[in-house]
């Protein structure tokens, strides 16, 4: 009788979870208890590796899995692979074979250790980087600036949507901006917290240097922070954190958008504020070096705007409008503790005379490789040509 009752209860749970949810697609409404049985099966000593890469849009993320008969201890132990680039907007039918080159390895929070997630660069069949592979030049720039020990921390904002395109969890009657949602609590003010908590834990498990998270000024808008990381690591970690967030949203029937301004009206947009310092900025007297870097950034404002979103500044044109906690896209500004500026210096940095600067211009859908490369090109490398690797840098 007990077993029969349990089965009856299970069926009720299944029916409830599959057919009463108003949000999400069919996959998200499946009863997850069914999946548990298969996830607990032995892998027979084999290891699943999920290859993750940036597609031809420069914003989308793709993945595929491969079985290894050993557990890789480093990214160098993971073999290259390939895929059909025509299906991802990265190749023609006549030259569709693309190479996946592993560059960063993480633990898999979905299928658990010993399984791995691996971030990959994409190369064409001639071994040249694809147009959206911005990591190669970024890596060269970071290597040239290694002695300056550049540190970065990136604040990734995003908005959760339902499968119907409406903000996730919003009531039928649209909400209005009234300043009560930032870092708020309560069922009437917070939408999607379970997703955010799962993403935080999954990133920690994976080994991503996630250092914080908070609700933003739009209900169903959130932020997580990655860093501090030295050099290119911040971009590798941010891309993988984005992948994990997308995957978690599949389970909740939600869609994450990194569009810089997905909602019209007085609602704030989404950015990817980038905190930056060099070793000289972090030492005593570092404020002078911060101020020097800011002046260099001022001189190249238009260049930075052009690389701070994937469409040459067109996305930020909708976001950097001079209000809603943003600066104007047309004017470079600096302020102490002022969120309406291009570059913000925090009050404690000014008081201590050392620390970091915050570049508030990068859009939420920015390519972090392009952002940190531009910052280092401008503030450290200035005018430089390296005959050995053919890297031309103009200030």
C-alpha positions in Angstrom: 0.0 0.0 0.0 2.8 2.4 0.9 4.5 1.8 -2.5 1.2 2.3 -4.3 0.6 5.6 -2.5 4.1 6.7 -3.3 3.6 6.0 -7.0 0.3 7.9 -6.9 2.0 10.8 -5.3 4.8 10.7 -7.8 2.3 10.9 -10.7 0.6 13.8 -9.1 4.0 15.6 -8.8 4.8 14.8 -12.4 1.4 16.1 -13.7 1.7 19.2 -11.6 5.3 20.0 -12.6 4.6 19.3 -16.3 1.2 21.0 -16.9 0.7 23.8 -14.3 3.7 26.0 -15.0 2.9 29.1 -17.0 6.5 29.8 -17.8 9.0 27.9 -19.8 9.2 25.4 -22.6 8.4 21.7 -22.5 11.8 20.6 -21.4 11.8 22.9 -18.3 8.4 21.4 -17.3 9.6 17.8 -17.2 9.7 16.2 -13.8 13.4 16.3 -12.9 13.1 13.3 -10.6 13.0 11.1 -13.8 16.4 12.5 -14.8 17.9 11.7 -11.4 17.9 7.9 -12.0 20.1 8.3 -15.1 22.4 10.9 -13.7 23.3 8.4 -10.9 24.4 5.7 -13.3 28.1 4.7 -13.3 30.2 6.0 -16.2 32.4 3.0 -16.1 35.6 5.0 -15.6 34.9 7.2 -18.5 34.8 11.1 -18.4 32.5 13.4 -20.2 34.0 16.6 -21.6 31.7 19.5 -22.7 33.4 21.7 -25.3 32.2 25.3 -25.2 32.8 28.0 -27.7 31.6 31.4 -29.0 29.6 31.2 -32.3 29.6 33.4 -35.4 27.5 36.1 -33.8 30.2 36.9 -31.2 27.5 36.7 -28.5 26.0 33.2 -28.7 27.5 30.1 -27.1 27.5 26.6 -28.4 28.6 23.2 -26.9 29.0 19.5 -27.7 30.3 16.5 -25.6 33.1 14.0 -26.0 34.0 10.9 -24.0 37.6 10.5 -22.8 38.9 7.3 -21.2 40.8 9.3 -18.6 40.3 12.3 -16.3 42.3 15.3 -17.7 44.3 17.0 -15.0 45.0 20.1 -17.1 43.6 21.7 -20.2 46.7 20.5 -22.1 45.5 17.0 -21.7 42.2 17.6 -23.5 42.4 16.9 -27.3 41.4 19.3 -30.0 38.1 18.5 -31.7 36.1 19.9 -34.6 32.5 20.9 -35.6 30.5 22.1 -38.6 31.0 25.8 -38.7 28.2 26.3 -41.2 25.7 25.5 -38.5 27.1 28.2 -36.2 27.7 31.0 -38.7 31.4 30.4 -38.8 32.1 28.8 -42.1 30.9 28.1 -45.6 29.5 24.7 -46.8 32.7 24.2 -48.8 34.9 25.0 -45.8 32.8 24.1 -42.9 35.2 22.1 -40.7 36.3 24.2 -37.7 38.8 23.3 -35.0 38.0 23.5 -31.3 41.2 24.3 -29.3 40.8 23.9 -25.5 42.1 26.9 -23.6 40.5 26.7 -20.1 39.2 23.8 -18.1 36.5 23.8 -15.3 34.7 21.2 -13.3 31.2 20.3 -14.6 28.5 21.4 -12.2 25.8 19.6 -14.2 27.2 16.1 -14.4 29.8 16.6 -11.6 33.4 15.5 -11.2 35.3 13.9 -12.9 33.4 15.4 -15.9 34.7 18.7 -17.3 33.7 21.9 -19.1 36.3 23.2 -21.5 36.3 26.7 -23.1 37.7 26.6 -26.6 39.1 28.9 -29.2 37.8 28.4 -32.8 40.1 28.1 -35.7 39.3 27.8 -39.4 40.4 24.8 -41.5 43.6 26.7 -42.3 44.3 27.1 -38.6 43.6 30.9 -38.7 41.3 32.3 -36.0 37.6 32.9 -36.9 36.3 36.5 -37.1 34.7 36.1 -33.6 37.8 34.5 -32.0 39.1 37.6 -30.2 41.0 35.7 -27.7 44.2 35.2 -29.7 45.0 38.9 -30.0 43.9 39.5 -26.4 46.3 36.8 -25.2 49.2 38.5 -27.2 48.4 41.8 -25.6 48.2 40.4 -22.1 51.5 38.6 -22.6 53.1 41.9 -23.6 51.8 43.6 -20.5 52.5 40.7 -18.1 55.2 42.7 -16.2 52.5 45.3 -15.2 50.3 42.6 -13.7 46.9 43.9 -14.9 44.0 42.8 -12.7 40.4 42.9 -13.8 37.0 42.4 -12.2 33.9 42.4 -14.4 30.3 43.1 -13.2 27.9 41.2 -15.5 24.4 42.5 -15.6 21.5 40.7 -17.3 17.8 40.3 -17.4 15.7 37.1 -17.1 12.9 36.7 -19.5 10.1 34.1 -19.8 9.9 32.0 -23.0 7.2 34.5 -24.2 9.7 37.4 -24.0 8.2 39.1 -21.0 10.4 39.7 -17.9 10.6 36.5 -15.9 8.0 36.3 -13.1 6.4 39.7 -13.7 2.7 39.9 -13.0 0.3 40.5 -15.9 0.1 44.2 -15.0 3.5 45.7 -15.9 5.6 47.1 -13.0 6.8 50.7 -12.9 10.3 52.0 -12.0 10.1 53.3 -8.5 13.5 52.6 -6.9 12.4 49.7 -4.7 13.9 46.7 -6.6 17.7 47.2 -6.2 19.1 44.5 -3.8 15.5 44.0 -2.6 13.7 41.0 -1.0 10.2 39.9 -1.1 7.9 38.0 -3.5 6.5 41.2 -4.9 9.9 42.6 -5.7 12.2 39.7 -6.5 11.9 37.5 -9.5 14.2 34.6 -10.3 16.3 34.4 -7.2 16.5 30.6 -7.4 18.2 30.9 -10.7 20.8 33.3 -9.3 21.5 31.1 -6.3 22.0 28.0 -8.5 24.3 30.0 -10.8 26.4 31.2 -7.9 26.9 27.7 -6.5 27.5 26.2 -9.9 30.2 28.7 -10.7 31.9 28.1 -7.4 31.8 24.3 -8.1 33.2 24.8 -11.6 36.2 26.8 -10.2 35.1 30.2 -11.7 36.3 33.2 -9.7 32.8 34.5 -9.0 33.0 37.0 -6.2 29.5 38.3 -5.7 25.9 38.7 -6.9 23.0 41.1 -6.4 19.6 42.1 -7.7 19.6 45.2 -9.9 17.2 48.1 -10.3 14.9 46.3 -12.7 12.9 43.4 -11.3 14.3 40.2 -12.9 17.5 42.1 -13.6 20.6 40.6 -11.8 24.3 40.9 -11.7 27.2 38.7 -10.8 30.8 39.7 -10.5 33.9 37.8 -11.7 37.4 38.6 -10.4 39.8 39.8 -9.5 41.7 37.9 -12.1 45.1 38.7 -13.7 45.2 39.1 -17.5 43.0 37.0 -19.8 41.6 34.7 -17.0 38.8 37.2 -16.3 37.4 36.8 -19.8 37.7 33.0 -19.8 35.9 32.8 -16.5 33.2 35.3 -17.6 32.4 33.4 -20.8 32.1 30.1 -18.9 29.9 31.8 -16.2 27.6 33.0 -19.0 27.4 29.4 -20.4 26.5 28.0 -17.0 23.8 30.7 -16.5 22.3 29.8 -19.9 22.3 26.1 -19.0 20.6 26.7 -15.6 18.0 28.8 -17.2 17.0 25.8 -19.3 16.0 24.0 -16.1 13.8 26.9 -15.0 12.2 27.7 -18.3 13.8 31.1 -18.4 15.8 33.0 -21.0 18.7 35.2 -20.1 19.3 38.3 -22.2 22.5 40.3 -22.2 20.9 42.9 -24.4 22.1 46.3 -23.1 18.6 47.8 -23.0 15.9 45.1 -23.3 13.1 47.2 -21.7 11.9 50.5 -23.0 10.9 53.5 -20.9 12.6 54.6 -17.7 14.0 51.2 -16.8 17.8 51.0 -16.6 19.9 49.1 -19.1 22.5 46.4 -18.5 26.2 46.9 -18.5 29.4 45.0 -17.8 31.4 47.5 -15.7 35.0 46.7 -15.7 37.3 47.3 -12.7 41.0 47.6 -13.7 44.3 48.1 -12.0 48.0 47.6 -12.6 50.7 46.8 -10.0 51.7 50.5 -9.9 48.1 51.6 -9.3 47.8 49.2 -6.3 51.0 50.4 -4.6 51.5 53.6 -2.5 51.1 56.6 -4.7 49.0 54.6 -7.2 46.4 57.3 -7.6 48.8 59.2 -9.9 49.0 56.2 -12.1 45.3 55.8 -12.1 44.9 59.4 -13.2 47.4 58.9 -16.0 45.5 55.9 -17.2 42.2 57.9 -17.2 43.7 60.6 -19.3 44.8 58.0 -21.9 41.3 56.5 -21.8 39.9 60.0 -22.4 42.0 60.4 -25.6 40.7 57.2 -27.0 37.0 57.4 -26.0 35.6 56.8 -29.4 37.9 53.7 -30.0 36.7 52.2 -26.7 33.1 52.8 -27.5 33.5 51.0 -30.8 34.7 47.8 -29.1 32.6 47.8 -26.0 29.7 46.1 -27.6 29.6 43.6 -30.5 28.1 46.1 -33.0 30.6 48.9 -33.0 28.8 51.0 -30.4 25.3 50.7 -31.7 24.1 48.7 -28.7 25.6 51.2 -26.3 23.9 54.0 -28.2 20.6 52.7 -26.6 22.1 52.4 -23.1 24.6 55.3 -22.6 22.0 58.0 -22.7 23.2 60.3 -19.9 20.7 59.2 -17.2 19.5 56.0 -15.6 22.9 55.6 -13.9 24.9 56.0 -17.2 27.1 58.6 -18.9 26.5 60.0 -22.3 28.0 57.9 -25.1 29.2 61.2 -26.8 31.1 62.6 -23.8 33.9 61.2 -21.7 33.5 62.0 -18.0 35.2 61.1 -14.7 33.8 61.3 -11.2 34.4 60.2 -7.6 31.7 57.8 -6.5 29.5 59.0 -9.4 27.7 56.3 -11.4 26.8 58.8 -14.1 30.3 58.9 -15.5 32.4 57.0 -18.0 35.1 56.3 -15.4 34.3 56.1 -11.7 36.9 56.2 -9.0 35.6 55.0 -5.7 35.7 57.2 -2.6 38.0 54.8 -0.7 40.5 54.7 -3.6 40.7 58.5 -3.5 41.2 58.4 0.3 43.8 55.7 0.3 45.6 57.1 -2.8 45.8 53.8 -4.6 43.6 51.0 -6.0 41.7 50.7 -9.2 39.4 52.5 -11.7 36.0 51.4 -12.9 35.2 51.7 -16.6 31.4 51.8 -16.8 31.1 52.0 -20.5 31.2 48.2 -21.6 27.8 46.9 -22.5 26.3 43.7 -20.9 26.8 41.9 -24.2 30.4 42.9 -24.7 33.1 40.5 -25.6 35.3 40.6 -22.5 38.4 39.8 -24.6 37.8 42.9 -26.6 37.3 45.1 -23.5 40.4 44.1 -21.6 42.5 44.2 -24.7 41.4 47.7 -25.4 42.1 48.9 -21.9 45.6 47.4 -21.8 46.4 48.7 -25.3 45.5 52.2 -24.3 46.8 52.4 -20.7 49.9 50.3 -20.9 51.2 49.5 -24.4 50.5 52.9 -26.0 52.3 52.9 -29.4 54.0 49.6 -29.9 54.9 47.2 -32.7 56.3 43.7 -31.9 58.2 42.3 -34.9 58.2 38.8 -33.4 54.4 38.3 -33.4 53.3 41.0 -35.8 51.1 42.7 -33.3 50.4 46.3 -34.3 49.2 48.5 -31.5 48.4 52.2 -32.1 47.4 54.7 -29.6 
